Amino acid sequence: TIRNGVIYVSAKIINGKDFANKKLSMLKNFRAELIKKPCLAIITVGNNPASEIYVRNKQKCCEQLNIDCIVVKKNYDCDIECNAIEDDLKETIYSLNQDDKVTAIMIQLPLPTYINEDRILDCISPLKDVDGLTDVNMGKLAKFESGGIRPCTPKGIIDLLQCDDIDLTGKEVVIVGRSNIVGKPLAMMFLAEDCTVTVCHSYTTNLAQHTRNADILVVAVGKPKFITKDMVKPGAVVVDVGINRVDDKIVGDVSPDVAEVAGYMTPVPGGVGPVTVAYLIENVLDIEFNKENDL
């Protein structure tokens, strides 16, 4: 579109919901090949409304694919010491590690700030670590080793782009956000695809200078409409991982007007969110398959 002598690009929307539904259809066939009914255990702490929605979506998806889903809810009195809370969580995880009926374990993040996430996550057996966040699985990812469990959101993002015929080789990738769940593992996965990767964060100076260099821009900061169109290279691929509630509406970390300059863009909702759940299910099935085949 040309307005006042300026060319505006209308981004192609990458439909994550459709992609996730196709993925789940393929996974149903995979599920049918398994002898044992898989079981996913989800541990939640507190009453985070957003987390409760995510857990319900995972439960619904598990039900569709005939996978058992156990939700272990933890609510702690504010008078209990942090050490006692962490000890209780560790005991719960160790019990699930030893339970042969449990295929995979995940902690619904974020945990309350008074709990050390890294210590708790690393109590999960690497063989049951469905989110791929233990030191063992993150280490295998960092070393480009095969056999580890890959974090769901980054794994889904890579496949989502490749299935839309977006060539990754040699591309300049900028990731805004350095979390263990998305930013860090995704950087490793893009490197494995021969991309040049820059990771930006809250201490990055001149952020827009970096984002405007990106052929592929991934945003995962949890700030609504944080990235604006003047921060995006014309024709770039923009992946919005953010999920923010504003005035009872779900919005992403990327302003909608970015669609005027981007070449490709994932929507919120209906973008990365459904893909993450589909890849969680794939990880559960992969773990059960490896277990049954002693891999």
C-alpha positions in Angstrom: 0.0 0.0 0.0 1.3 3.5 -0.9 0.2 6.4 1.3 1.6 9.9 0.9 4.4 8.5 -1.2 5.4 6.0 1.5 5.2 2.2 0.8 3.6 0.2 3.6 4.0 -3.6 3.6 1.1 -5.7 4.9 2.8 -8.6 6.8 1.8 -12.2 6.1 0.3 -13.5 9.3 1.8 -16.8 10.5 -1.2 -18.7 11.9 0.1 -20.6 14.9 -3.3 -22.0 15.8 -3.7 -23.8 12.4 -0.1 -25.0 12.6 -0.6 -26.3 16.1 -3.8 -28.1 15.0 -2.0 -29.9 12.2 0.8 -30.8 14.6 -1.7 -32.3 17.0 -3.4 -34.3 14.2 0.0 -35.9 13.4 0.7 -36.5 17.1 -2.6 -38.5 17.4 -1.1 -41.1 15.0 2.1 -41.1 17.1 0.1 -41.6 20.3 -1.7 -44.6 18.8 1.7 -46.4 18.4 2.4 -46.2 22.1 1.7 -49.2 24.3 1.2 -47.4 27.6 -1.0 -44.4 28.3 1.4 -41.4 28.9 1.0 -39.3 32.0 2.0 -35.6 32.4 2.3 -34.3 36.0 2.0 -30.5 36.3 3.0 -28.8 39.6 1.5 -25.4 40.3 2.2 -23.0 43.2 -0.3 -20.4 44.3 -3.3 -19.0 42.4 -1.9 -17.2 39.4 -4.9 -16.6 37.0 -2.8 -16.7 33.9 -1.1 -19.9 35.0 -4.5 -21.5 35.7 -5.6 -20.7 32.1 -2.4 -22.3 30.7 -2.9 -25.4 32.8 -6.5 -25.8 31.7 -5.3 -25.6 28.0 -2.7 -28.3 28.6 -5.3 -30.5 30.4 -7.7 -30.1 27.5 -5.0 -30.9 24.9 -3.9 -34.0 26.9 -7.5 -35.2 27.0 -7.8 -34.9 23.3 -4.8 -37.1 22.8 -5.7 -39.7 25.5 -2.9 -38.6 27.8 -3.4 -38.6 31.6 -2.7 -35.2 33.2 -2.2 -34.9 36.9 -2.2 -31.4 38.4 -0.5 -31.1 41.8 -1.6 -27.8 43.4 0.5 -26.2 46.1 -0.6 -23.3 48.3 1.7 -22.3 51.1 1.0 -20.2 54.1 2.9 -16.9 54.1 4.4 -17.8 57.5 6.2 -20.9 56.2 9.9 -20.4 55.7 11.2 -20.5 52.2 13.5 -23.5 52.9 10.5 -25.5 54.1 8.6 -24.6 51.0 11.4 -25.6 48.7 11.9 -28.9 50.7 8.3 -29.7 50.2 8.4 -29.0 46.5 11.6 -31.1 46.1 9.9 -34.1 48.0 6.9 -33.9 45.6 9.2 -33.9 42.6 11.3 -36.8 43.9 8.1 -38.8 44.4 7.0 -38.1 40.8 10.5 -39.0 39.5 10.2 -42.4 41.1 6.6 -43.0 40.0 6.7 -45.3 36.9 3.2 -44.3 36.0 4.4 -40.6 35.4 5.9 -40.1 32.0 6.8 -36.4 32.2 6.9 -33.6 34.8 6.7 -29.9 34.5 6.6 -26.9 36.9 4.1 -24.2 35.8 6.2 -21.0 35.7 6.6 -18.4 36.9 7.0 -19.6 40.5 6.6 -17.0 43.3 9.7 -14.8 43.7 10.6 -16.3 47.1 11.2 -19.7 45.5 14.5 -20.4 43.6 13.3 -21.6 40.2 16.6 -23.1 39.1 17.0 -25.2 42.2 13.5 -26.6 41.9 13.6 -27.2 38.2 16.9 -29.1 38.5 15.3 -31.6 40.9 13.3 -33.0 37.9 14.8 -36.1 36.4 16.3 -35.1 33.0 14.5 -38.1 31.5 11.1 -36.7 32.6 11.9 -33.0 32.1 9.2 -32.2 29.5 10.2 -28.5 29.4 13.8 -29.2 28.8 14.9 -26.8 31.5 17.2 -29.0 33.7 20.9 -28.4 33.7 21.4 -31.7 31.8 19.0 -30.9 28.9 20.1 -27.2 28.7 23.7 -28.3 28.6 23.0 -30.7 25.7 21.3 -27.9 23.9 24.2 -25.5 24.4 26.7 -28.1 23.1 24.4 -29.0 20.1 24.2 -32.6 21.4 21.4 -34.9 20.2 19.2 -36.8 22.6 18.2 -34.0 25.0 14.7 -32.7 25.5 14.2 -29.3 23.9 12.2 -26.4 25.5 8.7 -26.3 24.0 8.3 -22.7 22.9 11.8 -22.3 21.2 11.4 -25.7 19.5 7.9 -24.7 18.2 9.1 -21.3 17.0 11.9 -22.9 14.9 9.5 -25.4 13.3 6.8 -22.7 12.8 9.2 -20.6 10.7 10.7 -23.5 8.8 7.2 -24.8 7.9 6.4 -21.4 6.4 9.4 -21.8 4.1 11.4 -19.1 5.9 15.0 -19.8 5.3 17.0 -19.4 8.5 20.6 -20.0 7.2 22.8 -16.9 7.6 20.0 -14.7 8.9 20.5 -11.9 11.4 18.3 -12.9 14.4 17.6 -10.5 17.3 15.9 -11.9 20.4 14.5 -9.4 22.9 14.5 -11.2 26.3 17.0 -13.6 27.9 14.8 -15.9 30.0 15.7 -19.6 30.5 12.3 -20.5 29.0 12.6 -18.7 25.7 15.5 -16.3 25.1 18.5 -18.4 26.0 17.5 -21.8 24.5 16.1 -20.1 21.4 19.4 -18.4 20.8 21.1 -21.8 20.9 18.6 -23.2 18.5 19.1 -20.4 16.0 22.8 -20.8 16.2 22.4 -24.5 15.4 20.6 -23.3 12.3 23.6 -21.2 11.3 22.0 -17.8 12.1 23.9 -14.9 13.6 22.2 -14.2 16.9 22.0 -11.1 19.1 20.2 -11.3 22.5 18.9 -8.1 24.0 17.7 -7.5 27.5 16.8 -4.8 30.0 20.4 -3.4 30.1 20.8 -3.2 26.3 21.5 0.4 25.2 20.0 1.6 21.9 17.6 -1.3 21.6 16.1 0.0 18.4 19.5 0.0 16.7 19.7 -3.7 17.3 16.1 -4.6 16.4 16.3 -2.6 13.1 19.1 -4.9 12.0 17.1 -8.1 12.5 15.9 -10.3 9.6 14.1 -12.3 12.3 13.0 -10.5 15.4 11.7 -12.5 18.4 10.1 -10.6 21.3 9.6 -12.1 24.7 9.7 -9.4 27.4 6.1 -9.4 28.9 5.5 -5.7 28.1 2.4 -4.9 26.0 3.1 -3.3 22.6 6.7 -2.8 23.5 8.1 -3.1 20.0 6.8 -0.4 17.6 7.0 -0.2 13.8 9.9 2.3 13.8 12.0 -0.4 15.6 11.5 -3.0 12.8 13.4 -3.6 9.6 11.0 -3.5 6.5 10.2 -7.1 5.5 11.5 -8.6 8.7 10.0 -11.8 10.3 8.5 -10.8 13.7 7.7 -13.4 16.3 5.6 -12.2 19.2 5.9 -14.5 22.3 4.3 -12.0 24.7 0.9 -12.6 26.3 -0.3 -9.6 28.3 -3.8 -8.8 29.6 -4.8 -5.1 28.9 -8.4 -4.0 29.5 -9.6 -7.6 29.5 -8.0 -8.2 26.1 -4.9 -10.4 25.3 -2.2 -8.4 23.5 1.4 -9.2 22.6 4.7 -7.5 23.1 4.6 -6.2 19.6 2.4 -3.2 18.5 -0.2 -4.1 15.8 1.1 -1.4 13.5 4.3 -3.4 13.1 2.3 -5.3 10.5 2.7 -2.2 8.2 6.5 -2.8 7.9 7.1 -6.5 8.7 7.1 -9.2 6.0 5.8 -11.9 8.4 4.2 -11.7 11.8 2.8 -14.0 14.4 -0.5 -12.8 16.0 -1.5 -12.6 19.7 -3.6 -14.6 20.5 -3.4 -17.4 18.0 0.4 -17.4 17.4 3.1 -18.9 19.5 0.8 -19.9 22.4 -1.0 -22.8 20.7 2.3 -24.0 19.2 3.9 -24.2 22.7 1.1 -26.5 23.9 1.4 -28.7 20.9 5.2 -29.1 21.4 4.6 -29.9 25.1 2.4 -32.8 23.9 5.1 -33.9 21.5 7.7 -33.9 24.2 5.5 -36.0 26.4 5.0 -38.6 23.6 8.7 -38.6 22.8 9.6 -39.3 26.4 7.1 -42.2 26.6 8.4 -43.6 23.2 12.0 -43.4 24.4 11.0 -45.1 27.6 9.1 -48.0 25.9 12.0 -48.5 23.4 14.7 -48.1 26.1 16.4 -45.2 24.3 
